[in-house]
Amino acid sequence: MRVKDLLEQYQNTPRLFQLADRLSLPFSSQTTTQPQKIYLKNLQASSSQFVVASAFLHPSCSQLNHLIVLNDAEEAAYFHNTLENLTEALDIFYFPSSFKNRKNYQLLNSSHVMLRTEALTKLASPLSTNGGEGSGVWRKILVTYPEALFEKVVLPATLSSNIIHIKSGDRLNVEDLLLKLSDYGFERTDFVYEPGQFAVRGGILDIYSFGNEKPYRIELFGNEVDSIRIFDPETQLSERKLLQVNIIPNVDILQNETGEKISFLEFLPENAVVWSEDWNFIKEKILQ
């Protein structure tokens, strides 16, 4: 039996329909309700991934976001990979800790910071790529673990207000842009090779945003944006042309005017379902 056939069987079971209806009930009701708790029993091997994927794809849950909290980073990475393979959805994000190890909270892992920033930015956006531009669909999944939840995050409004929007044909004040990049924690280098770097060579500005897997190359004609491309940092070859880009800073250094940061659980929108295997164990690890 193929994996997709097995997933379809999960999707068509009466219990899955009951689960989907229960999950969507609080968000479709016009009255204020207390958060409900649902317990699923006898889930073996990869059955939990199949249940989450089936609920995620169910029409009744099309307006729901999902946060899956696993016991550690390894379990979270495995769960995330399985969900991606099952659903082939674009809006499934891995949300790791920012740091290279738990013993040193000064050494940042730049790739992890990029993944966190991407997830927060997408979660704060009202539109999802699942339904296409302008569809109004919110459906997203974030997979994480206690150490990643321990870190506080910026307010959604603070994140949105600090994104740099650049589109083809714009006239840029390059000096102001470079100063803003520095203020946002970007480092100036000869060539960009990891998130948080930028380089300037003549009329070419390379920026490695924290919200994209590959850097952007902005070609200027004077102060006007002539073209924008994604390029491979290893080969320096352009891959495709873009009409506009959003440069996203390191969210860990952003703060609002009061310097306030919030728990990630407070950052979640109201239409979020939280899944966990053992919430008491996870809560204990967060509070350690």
N, C-alpha and C positions, 0 to 999 in steps of 0.2 A: 504494500500500500504506500502511495506517495504521501509526503508530509502535508501537501495541500489538501489531499483527500481527507486526511485525519483531522486537519483543522476545520474543514467544512463539516465534518461529523460533530465536532465540538460546538460549532456555531448553531447547528440545527437541533441540539438537544433541548428538551423542555426546561431543564434546570438552568441552562444558559439564558434562555428567554426570561425566566423568573429573576435571575441575577441582574440582567440588564435593566429590567423594569424597576427593580429595587434601587439600583444605582442612580437611575435617572429621575426617580420620583421626587427627591427634595429639590431638584433644580427646575423641574417643570411646574411645581406647585407655586401658587401665588401667595401662600401663607408662610410665615416664618416657622421653620421646624428645627429641632435639635439634630445635630449630626448623628447619623445612624451607624451602628456597628454590625457588620455581617461576618459570620465565621464560616469558612469553607473547610471541610474535613476530608481526610483520606486522599490528599493530593500527593501523588508519588512521582519520583523522577522529574520529567519535564512537563508534567500535567499543569503545574502552576503557570508556566509560560503560555501554554495553549489556552488556558482559561482567560488570562489577561489579554492575549491577542484577540480572542473571540469577542470579549466584551468591548475591546477597543474598536473593533470593526463592526460591531452591531449598530444598526440604525438608531436604536433608542439612545445610544451613548454618543451620538455624533457631536454633541455640544460639550462633552466632558474632557477635561484634562486628567491625566493619571500620573501620580507620583508613586514609584515602586521603591521601597526602602529595603535593601538586603542587609545581611549581617556584616559583610565586609566587602572590600574593594574587588576581590577576586570573584565572589558570587555575583556582584553587581555587573561586572564586565561580561561574565558568561550570560547572565540573564538578558542584558542589553543586546548582545550579539544574536542570541536565539530569537528575540522579538523582531529584530531587523530581518532575519532570514524568513521568519514566518509571515510577516505582514508586508514586507517590501515597502513599508511606509517611510516617508522622508522626515516626518516630525517625531522621531524617536531619538532622544538625546541622553548621553552618558554624562552624569554630573559628579565629577570627582572632587577630591580635596585639592586645594591649590598648592600644597607643599610636597616636597620630594619625599619626606618621611615624617613620621609622627613625633620624632625626638627633636627636630629642628624646625621651628616655625618661622625661620628667616629665609630658608632656601626655597624659592618658588619654582614650581615646575611649569614652564611657559606653555607647554602643550595642554596641561590641565587647566591653566588659567583661560586659555582659548576656549576649551570645551565648556567651562563654567559660564564664560561670557556669552557664548553662542546660545546656550540653553536659557539663560536669563533674558537675553534679548528677544528670543523667539517667544518665550512665555509671556513677556510683557506686551507683545504685539497682538492686536485683536484678530489678525488674519493668519490662516494656516495654509501651507502649501498643499495640504491634502485636497482642498477644495478649489485651489486655484485663486488667482488674484481676484479680490472683490467678492469672494464667496461667503465671507463671514463665518467660516467654520473655525472652531477653536481647538480642535482635537490635537493634543500633543501628549507624549509620554516622556517623563524624566525618570531615569534609573539611577539610584544613588545608594549611599551607605552612611552610617552614623558620623564618621569623621568629616565627611563633606557637609552634612547638615549642621555640624557644630559651628562652622564659620558663618558669621553674619554677612548680609548682603545689603546693597544700597536699595533705596526706595525705587519702585518702578518709574516714578516721575523723574527722579535724578538720573537714572540710566537713560531714559528717552531724551532728556534735554542735553545730554553730553555726547550724543552721536553726531559725527561730522558727515553731512550729506554732500556728495560731489556728483555732478552729472555733466555729460558732454555738452560743451557750449558755455559752461559757467565761466565767469571771470573771477580768478582767485587772487587774493592778496597773499602771495607765497610766504612772505616773512611772517605774517600773522598766523598762517596755517602751520608753519614750522614751530613757532612758539607754542601754539596750542598743543601740537603733538608732544612737545617736550613736557608741557604741564601735565599731560595725560599719561606720562610715564614711558613714552616711546624713546628709544635710544637711536641716535644718529650713527650710522655705520657706512662703510664703503659699499657693501652689498648686503641686502637683507636675506636672512636665512631662517629666522624664527619669529614668531609673533612678538610685537612690541618694538619693531625696528623700522627705520625709514632711511632712505638714501636719496641724495640729490646729485644728478650729473647733468649739467647744462639745463636743457628744457625737459628732462625726464625726472619724475618723482616716483620712487618706489616706496610703497607703504605696506607693511605686513600687519593687517588689522587683527585684533584679538577675536574677531567674529567670523573669520574665513580660514579655510584650510590652506589656501595659497595666497601669495601677496598680489597686490594690484600695481600696475604700471600706468601712471598718468603722464601722458605726453602733452606738453604745453606749447602753444604758439603765442609767444609773448606771455600775457597773463591769462589767456583763454585756454580752456581744456579742449584739446584737439581730439584726443582719443583716450579710452580707458580699456585696459586689458588685464586679464588674469595671466600670470606667467609662472613657470616652474622655477623655483629658486635654485635648483641644482644645475639645470641646463641654461637658464636665463632665456628660454624660448617662450614666446607668447602662445597661449592656448586658445583663448577666445576673446572676442570684443564685447564690451558691456556699454550700456547707455548711461548707467549711474551706479554708484556704490555707496555703501554706508561704512564709514571708518569707525570702528568700535574700540574704545579704550579699555584698559585693564580695569574691570569693575571693582577690583579689590582696593584701588586707591581713590575711587570716587566717593565723595561724601556730599550731602546737601549742605545748606548754609549753616545748619546747627551741628553738622558733623555726625548726624544720626545714621545708624545702620540698624537693620531689623533681622529677625530670625527668618530663615528661608521659608518656614511654614507660614509666616505672616505675608511673605511675598506672593505665595500661591494665590491665584484667583479663587473666587468662591465656588466656581464649578469644577473643583478638583476632587478626585477620589484618591485616597491614600491607601496603598496596599503594603502589607508587611507580613512576614512570617511569624515574628515574635516581637510585638511592639514593646513589651516590658523590657526585654533584653536590649533593644535598640535605644530606648529611653535611658536606661542605665548607662550605656556606653557614651551617650551624648553628655550626660551629667557628670561623668568621671572627671 
